[in-house]
Amino acid sequence: MSDRRESILREMGLAPLWKRRTRAVAAGQAAAAAAIPQANPAVVAVDERARRIAGMDWDELKQSIAECRACRLCEQRKQAVPGVGDTDADWLFVGEGPGAEEDERGEPFVGQAGKLLDAMLAAIDLKRGRKVYIANAVKCRPPGNRTPEPEETAACFPYLVRQIELLKPKLIVALGKPAAETLLDAEVKVGASRGRLFEFRGTPLIVTYHPAYLLRNLTDKAKAWEDLCFARAAMRRLFE
Ligand code: URA
């Protein structure tokens, strides 16, 4: 982190930035794979896949996601849902995984939760596709909208990492616990993580509630609004 960013964060009472431990090789991170030679053929295959994904451009990434059969979520999907938005984004919002409507249309957050996400974006003068990119921790719909299993988020993780590398967002907003846990590689309680600035490999990251949760817990909407104001303030102080 630069001295300037560090001193701004201190001034805001946000330093130190919260860093999490790095993910195990089994989760398929290319960097870890490169650093630790493996003899186990299954691990080598996972690492090799992560390395290939780490070298893809947008078109290759979309194609690879569309054809992916790395976990069982591919079995029941209508189509994979890679992500949507401005590839020159400042903001990256990461959800959990596609639901039925997203699976049908191939775009994230187009159902009820998506309508609320769009309203949340509008509340801080943002718009889907304008300096904003929206992705999910897993790109294929978990049957019945269940929470993705750890092996499913691990299989999809290299895609999310590559999206972040290509986008180079200024700020990542993790929507809900599964997205936060995927990105922070740690157990996360959303309530306890609000109002704190984390980082994912050097990119500032904040955690807030998932829009689907907010649809069921209307009283927490005000907290999500506070979180977005916090995110916007951090973005302004860090980058303007
Ligand atoms: N919930 C998510 O986490 N992602 C979507 O794309 C839709 C609903």
Residues whose N, C-alpha, C, O or C-beta is under 5 A from the ligand:
A	BS01	URA	G95 E96 G97 P98 G99 E102 P108 F109 A113 N136
